[in-house]
Amino acid sequence: MQKSTIILGIDPGTTIMGFGLIQVESNTMKLLHMNELILKKYEDHFLKLHYIFKRTIELIDNYHPDEIAIEAPFFGKNVQSMLKLGRAQGTAIAAGLSREIAITEYSPKKIKMAITGNGNASKEQVAKMLQQQLKIKTLPKNLDATDGLAAAVCHFYNREKSEYQKTYTGWSAFVNQNPDKIKS
């Protein structure tokens, strides 16, 4: 990592997308911004994807992150929900790749483990740990913002181990690391 690095963390979702940005200088984290994009007011799924892409690009253009950490979709029983969540994640990834930013994906358990030491921690436990670590005065009403922030902090803690995570720096890197997904 460079001397000063900005990491954008994203918790993708089709009702709420949470995000947080940290700046890392000399192994010290500083909270830059944390918020959420509320999408539940839109009924059209493609319109939601449009806003996810647009907001991710705005964050990239305003804060110039060096790296993006994104929470991987969890496996649930509802296939339609998983498909929509995967599309939301893919849209945020596409926004980062369009700006050629390195992206690393972390499982929800990995993120919780990095923040609390417990892979089964609740959203509230993760939020409280982040509040202490980053001296956040008040937590947001919805904890999707802290989930996005947690992805960024997880990446900070795992930056030396990132070769074990899925990391892409552009479309060519994705293609090279996923030859089985290419149709000839």
PERA-V79450 format. One record per pair of residues at least 24 apart in sequence whose C-alpha atoms are under 8 Angstrom apart, sorted by the first residue. I is the first residue (numbers start at 1). GAP is how many residues later the second one is. Records with the same first field share a line. If there is no record, write none. Layout:
# PERA-V79450
I->GAP + GAP
This chain:
# PERA-V79450
1->158
5->60 + 61 + 62
6->57 + 58 + 59 + 60 + 61
7->58 + 59 + 60 + 61 + 62 + 145 + 148 + 149
8->57 + 59 + 60 + 61 + 141 + 144
9->59 + 60 + 61 + 139 + 140 + 141 + 142 + 143 + 144
10->58 + 59 + 60 + 61 + 137 + 138 + 139 + 141 + 142
11->59 + 60 + 133 + 134 + 136 + 137 + 140
12->58 + 59 + 73 + 76 + 77 + 80 + 136
13->72 + 75 + 76
14->25 + 26 + 31 + 34 + 35 + 70 + 71 + 74
15->24 + 25
16->24 + 128
17->35 + 127 + 128 + 131
18->125 + 126 + 127 + 128 + 129 + 130 + 131
19->125 + 126 + 127 + 128 + 129 + 130
20->125 + 126 + 128 + 129 + 130 + 132
21->128 + 131
22->127 + 130 + 131
24->132
29->105
30->104
31->103
34->111 + 112 + 114 + 115
35->105 + 110
36->108 + 109
45->39
49->38 + 39 + 42
52->36 + 39 + 40
53->38 + 39 + 41 + 42
54->41
56->36 + 39 + 40
57->38 + 39
60->36 + 39
65->36
66->35 + 36
67->34 + 35 + 36 + 37
68->28 + 33 + 34 + 35 + 36 + 84
69->34 + 35 + 36 + 37 + 82 + 83 + 86
70->33 + 34 + 35 + 36 + 78 + 81 + 82
71->34 + 35 + 36 + 37 + 40 + 77 + 80
72->33 + 34 + 35 + 36
73->34 + 35
74->33 + 34
97->71 + 72 + 73 + 74
98->72
100->69 + 70
101->67 + 68 + 69
102->65 + 66 + 67 + 68
103->63 + 64 + 65 + 66
104->51 + 58 + 61 + 62 + 63 + 64
105->60 + 61 + 62
106->45 + 59
110->44
111->39 + 40 + 43
112->38
114->39 + 40 + 43
115->35 + 38 + 39
123->24
126->24
